[in-house]
Amino acid sequence: MATTVPTTAGELLFQNYLDAMDYPYEFEKEFPGKSKRPDYTVTKNGVFLFDVKDFDPYMPLGGGAYDPYPQIREKIRAGKKKFREFKEYPCSLVLKNNGHAFVHLDSVDIMLGSMYGNAGFTFPVDTKSRRAAGPMKRAFLGGGKMIPQLITRTRQSAPLSRCVTLMSVCGNTTQWSRDIPIWTWRKLLRRQLRSFRISTSEKSSWV
């Protein structure tokens, strides 16, 4: 049976944001013919679906190297499964970190790497001289969970359109959100994406 009110920290914070922005929404709306209920259906200039995923607190006892991608990619995988029936709608996954030490939702490189492939570098090599044959370039390598969208630019290739990082900021968040045009954020994201490219092997596995 579906929950009728938000319960997690992420759901509550996201709902506070929707209320502050005066966005009309419905929590766990039922869609005829669909077995799943996305957390939030926002009806502002269209119908937009959002599902909120929280990361539970975790603090390791020791130190050492770790992979920053698996936890985020697991949430992306769950989000894609949730939205599988909703390809006709723009669907977004909203992520909230409640204190997991290995999750870095505020890192652009890690978030894009989780979506499109491990952030890294590539460069051509002359196999005879075993020397670099060209400049080093930033690239998305293996493991990305949202590569079809980046290649085809169509929602029909996969139901999940985007990932949203949810966090609290100091000050008047409503005024801050309204004062910064959305195109500014899109411009920053496009600039970041242009500095990368998808590795040939990863792209060929999807085409």
QUIKAQUI-V932891 format. One record per pair of residues at least 24 apart in sequence whose ideal C-beta (glycine too) atoms are under 10 Angstrom apart, sorted by sequence separation. I is the first residue (numbers start at 1). J is the second residue. D is the distance in whole Angstrom. If there is no record, write none. Layout:
i: (I	I)
j: (J	J)
d: (D	D)
This chain:
i: (3	4	15	18	51	71	116	117	118	2	3	14	15	23	25	53	72	115	116	117	118	2	14	18	53	71	117	118	2	51	52	113	116	117	162	2	11	51	72	75	112	113	116	117	10	11	50	53	71	109	114	115	116	117	72	75	113	114	115	116	117	8	51	71	72	113	114	115	116	18	51	70	71	72	112	114	115	6	49	50	69	70	71	72	116	117	2	3	6	49	68	69	112	115	116	2	51	66	67	68	69	72	115	116	3	14	66	68	14	15	49	14	72	76	112	11	13	47	58	68	72	75	76	11	12	49	50	51	52	53	54	55	57	58	59	73	74	10	11	13	38	47	48	49	50	51	52	53	54	55	56	57	58	59	60	68	69	72	73	10	11	47	48	49	50	51	52	53	54	55	56	57	58	59	60	68	69	72	73	9	10	11	39	46	47	48	49	50	51	52	53	54	55	56	57	58	59	68	71	72	150	8	10	38	46	48	49	50	51	52	54	55	56	57	58	69	70	8	9	10	36	37	38	41	55	58	68	69	115	6	8	9	36	54	55	68	69	150	7	9	36	38	55	56	115	151	8	36	38	41	42	55	69	115	150	158	35	36	69	114	157	34	35	36	42	55	68	69	34	38	67	68	112	147	151	33	34	40	111	151	38	93	111	140	150	31	38	40	111	138	144	152	31	38	39	141	144	147	151	152	138	139	140	147	150	151	108	138	139	140	141	142	31	105	107	137	138	139	140	141	144	147	148	105	106	137	138	139	140	142	143	147	148	105	137	139	141	142	147	104	105	106	139	141	105	140	144	139	140	142	91	80	90	79	80	89	79	87	88	91	93	76	77	87	88	91	92	93	94	95	96	97	76	86	87	90	91	92	93	94	95	96	97	73	75	76	87	89	90	91	92	93	94	95	96	97	73	74	87	88	90	91	92	93	94	95	96	73	87	89	90	92	94	95	96	70	72	73	86	87	69	84	85	86	122	69	83	84	121	122	67	69	83	84	119	120	17	82	83	112	116	119	122	80	81	82	83	111	122	80	81	117	120	14	79	80	108	112	116	117	13	79	108	111	112	117	118	14	116	117	11	13	77	109	112	113	10	12	76	79	108	112	118	10	11	13	108	117	10	109	116	117	9	10	76	109	8	9	10	75	9	8	9	72	72	51	49	53	49	49	50	52	54	48	53	50	52	50	17	17	14	17	14	16	20	21	22	13	20	21	13	20	11	13	19	20	10	17	21	9	16	17	20	21	20	17)
j: (27	28	39	42	75	95	140	141	142	27	28	39	40	48	50	78	97	140	141	142	143	28	40	44	79	97	143	144	29	78	79	140	143	144	189	30	39	79	100	103	140	141	144	145	39	40	79	82	100	138	143	144	145	146	102	105	143	144	145	146	147	39	82	102	103	144	145	146	147	50	83	102	103	104	144	146	147	39	82	83	102	103	104	105	149	150	36	37	40	83	102	103	146	149	150	37	86	101	102	103	104	107	150	151	39	50	102	104	51	52	86	52	110	114	150	50	52	86	97	107	111	114	115	51	52	89	90	91	92	93	94	95	97	98	99	113	114	51	52	54	79	88	89	90	91	92	93	94	95	96	97	98	99	100	101	109	110	113	114	52	53	89	90	91	92	93	94	95	96	97	98	99	100	101	102	110	111	114	115	52	53	54	82	89	90	91	92	93	94	95	96	97	98	99	100	101	102	111	114	115	193	52	54	82	90	92	93	94	95	96	98	99	100	101	102	113	114	53	54	55	81	82	83	86	100	103	113	114	160	52	54	55	82	100	101	114	115	196	54	56	83	85	102	103	162	198	56	84	86	89	90	103	117	163	198	206	84	85	118	163	206	84	85	86	92	105	118	119	85	89	118	119	163	198	202	85	86	92	163	203	91	146	164	193	203	85	92	94	165	192	198	206	86	93	94	196	199	202	206	207	194	195	196	203	206	207	165	195	196	197	198	199	89	163	165	195	196	197	198	199	202	205	206	164	165	196	197	198	199	201	202	206	207	165	197	199	201	202	207	165	166	167	200	202	167	202	206	202	203	205	155	145	155	145	146	155	146	154	155	158	160	144	145	155	156	159	160	161	162	163	164	165	145	155	156	159	160	161	162	163	164	165	166	143	145	146	157	159	160	161	162	163	164	165	166	167	144	145	158	159	161	162	163	164	165	166	167	145	159	161	162	164	166	167	168	143	145	146	159	160	143	158	159	160	196	144	158	159	196	197	143	145	159	160	195	196	94	159	160	189	193	196	199	158	159	160	161	189	200	159	160	196	199	94	159	160	188	192	196	197	94	160	189	192	193	198	199	96	198	199	94	96	160	192	195	196	94	96	160	163	192	196	202	95	96	98	193	202	96	195	202	203	96	97	163	196	96	97	98	163	98	98	99	163	165	160	159	163	160	161	162	164	166	161	166	164	166	166	164	166	164	168	166	168	172	173	174	166	173	174	167	174	166	168	174	175	166	173	177	166	173	174	177	178	178	177)
d: (8	7	9	7	10	10	4	5	6	9	6	8	7	9	8	7	10	9	9	6	5	5	7	9	7	9	6	8	9	8	10	7	9	4	10	7	6	6	10	9	7	8	4	9	9	8	10	9	7	9	8	6	8	9	9	10	8	7	6	6	7	9	5	6	6	7	7	4	6	9	7	8	5	8	9	8	8	7	9	10	10	10	10	8	9	9	10	9	9	7	6	10	9	8	5	5	10	9	8	8	10	10	8	10	9	7	5	6	10	9	6	5	7	6	10	10	9	10	10	8	7	9	7	10	9	5	10	8	10	6	10	7	9	9	7	9	10	10	5	10	9	9	7	7	8	8	8	7	8	7	9	5	7	8	6	9	7	9	5	4	10	6	5	5	5	6	4	6	5	5	6	3	5	5	8	5	10	4	9	9	7	8	9	9	8	8	7	8	7	8	7	8	6	8	6	6	10	10	9	8	8	7	4	7	7	7	10	5	10	7	6	8	7	9	7	6	9	9	6	9	9	9	7	10	4	8	8	5	9	8	5	10	6	9	10	8	10	10	10	10	8	10	9	10	9	7	10	8	7	9	10	5	9	6	7	10	10	6	7	8	9	10	7	8	9	8	10	9	5	9	9	10	9	7	10	8	7	9	6	6	7	9	10	9	9	8	9	8	7	10	8	9	8	10	8	10	10	7	6	9	10	10	5	7	9	7	9	5	6	7	9	7	9	9	9	9	5	5	5	5	7	8	6	9	7	8	7	7	7	7	8	5	9	4	6	5	9	6	10	10	8	7	10	7	7	7	9	9	9	9	8	7	7	9	8	8	10	10	8	9	6	9	6	6	9	5	8	9	10	6	9	8	4	10	6	10	6	6	7	8	7	8	8	7	9	7	9	8	10	5	5	5	5	6	4	8	8	9	8	9	5	8	7	7	8	6	7	5	5	9	8	5	5	9	10	9	9	9	6	10	6	9	8	9	10	9	9	6	10	8	9	9	4	9	10	9	9	8	5	8	8	7	6	6	9	9	9	10	9	6	9	8	8	5	9	5	8	7	7	10	9	5	8	10	7	6	9	7	7	7	9	6	10	8	10	9	7	9	7	8	6	7	9	7	8	10	10	5	3	10	9	9	6	9	7	9	8	10	8	8	5	8	10	8	10	9	9	10	10	9	10	9	9	9	10	7	7	10	10	8	8	10	6	9	10	9	9	6	7	7	8	4	10	7	10	10	6	8	7	9	9	9	8	8	10	8)
